Amino acid sequence: MNKTLLILIAFIFGLTASIALLAGSEGHDDDDYYETRDDRDEHDDDEHDEHGSWLRGFFGSAEAAGFGAWRHDPASATYGSECGGCHIAYPPDMLPAAAWHQLMLNLDDHFGDNAELDDAATAEIDAFLTRYSDQRPVASGPVRITQTRWFRAQHHEIPVRMVTNNPGVQDFSRCDACHTRAGQGSFNEHDVRIPGYGRWDD
């Protein structure tokens, strides 16, 4: 019985690894997009991030792939009401802890708006975001999700006119404008519907 279980677990891990390798082998012809070698090298560094996102899409939802555990944390209610009241409550693993902490320290100038909270709510949300943040070692990085390498790697094929010049979207930060299941934590590319353009298929 134990041997059968071990074989089954090994098979599942092997299948998952094979899927990730297949995703990486498909690739894209990026030579026409990247203007400098530095840009191309930066994109190559993003391959790991792209595979992770692809696997999320394969399983159909963040919950199914083992992501989204933060939604079951009691503090997610505070996060959802305080932060999700103005914009989508971004999944905490979209930024490393240091970036979230920096954001929480500067709520009085939150991208041009005053989003200050009382001390208790600030501490609760800061701790919550740290618990479920992107745990990969990151020396430094942007606090804007749309400026992170993994985000740009995932969206580089989408023409800017479809977003910034689109009254139904206006900004890449409005994930829920195009990702129809963003509210459930799923960013599967098959669920993307760009207002005015319909289903996105790259």
Secondary structure as the mmCIF struct_conf table of DSSP 4:
data_model
#
loop_
_struct_conf.conf_type_id
_struct_conf.id
_struct_conf.beg_label_comp_id
_struct_conf.beg_label_asym_id
_struct_conf.beg_label_seq_id
_struct_conf.end_label_comp_id
_struct_conf.end_label_asym_id
_struct_conf.end_label_seq_id
HELX_RH_AL_P HELX_RH_AL_P1 ASN A 2 GLU A 26
TURN_TY1_P TURN_TY1_P1 ASP A 31 TYR A 33
BEND BEND1 THR A 36 THR A 36
HELX_RH_AL_P HELX_RH_AL_P2 ARG A 37 ASP A 45
TURN_TY1_P TURN_TY1_P2 ASP A 46 ASP A 46
HELX_RH_AL_P HELX_RH_AL_P3 GLU A 47 PHE A 59
BEND BEND2 GLY A 60 SER A 61
TURN_TY1_P TURN_TY1_P3 ALA A 62 GLY A 66
HELX_RH_3T_P HELX_RH_3T_P1 ALA A 69 HIS A 72
BEND BEND3 ASP A 73 ASP A 73
TURN_TY1_P TURN_TY1_P4 PRO A 74 PRO A 74
HELX_RH_AL_P HELX_RH_AL_P4 ALA A 75 GLU A 82
TURN_TY1_P TURN_TY1_P5 CYS A 83 CYS A 86
BEND BEND4 HIS A 87 HIS A 87
HELX_RH_3T_P HELX_RH_3T_P2 PRO A 92 MET A 94
BEND BEND5 LEU A 95 LEU A 95
STRN STRN1 PRO A 96 PRO A 96
HELX_RH_AL_P HELX_RH_AL_P5 ALA A 97 LEU A 105
TURN_TY1_P TURN_TY1_P6 ASN A 106 ASN A 106
HELX_RH_3T_P HELX_RH_3T_P3 LEU A 107 ASP A 109
STRN STRN2 HIS A 110 HIS A 110
TURN_TY1_P TURN_TY1_P7 PHE A 111 GLY A 112
STRN STRN3 ASP A 113 ASP A 113
HELX_RH_AL_P HELX_RH_AL_P6 ASP A 119 ARG A 131
TURN_TY1_P TURN_TY1_P8 TYR A 132 TYR A 132
BEND BEND6 SER A 133 SER A 133
STRN STRN4 ASP A 134 ASP A 134
BEND BEND7 ARG A 136 ARG A 136
BEND BEND8 ALA A 139 ALA A 139
BEND BEND9 VAL A 143 ARG A 144
HELX_RH_3T_P HELX_RH_3T_P4 ILE A 145 GLN A 147
BEND BEND10 THR A 148 THR A 148
HELX_RH_AL_P HELX_RH_AL_P7 ARG A 149 HIS A 155
TURN_TY1_P TURN_TY1_P9 HIS A 156 GLU A 157
BEND BEND11 ILE A 158 ILE A 158
HELX_RH_3T_P HELX_RH_3T_P5 VAL A 160 MET A 162
TURN_TY1_P TURN_TY1_P10 VAL A 163 ASN A 165
TURN_TY1_P TURN_TY1_P11 PRO A 167 VAL A 169
BEND BEND12 ASP A 171 ASP A 171
TURN_TY1_P TURN_TY1_P12 PHE A 172 SER A 173
HELX_RH_AL_P HELX_RH_AL_P8 CYS A 175 CYS A 178
STRN STRN5 HIS A 179 HIS A 179
TURN_TY1_P TURN_TY1_P13 THR A 180 ARG A 181
HELX_RH_3T_P HELX_RH_3T_P6 ALA A 182 GLN A 184
TURN_TY1_P TURN_TY1_P14 GLY A 185 GLY A 185
HELX_RH_3T_P HELX_RH_3T_P7 GLU A 189 ASP A 191
STRN STRN6 VAL A 192 VAL A 192
STRN STRN7 ARG A 193 ILE A 194
TURN_TY1_P TURN_TY1_P15 PRO A 195 TYR A 197
STRN STRN8 GLY A 198 ARG A 199
#
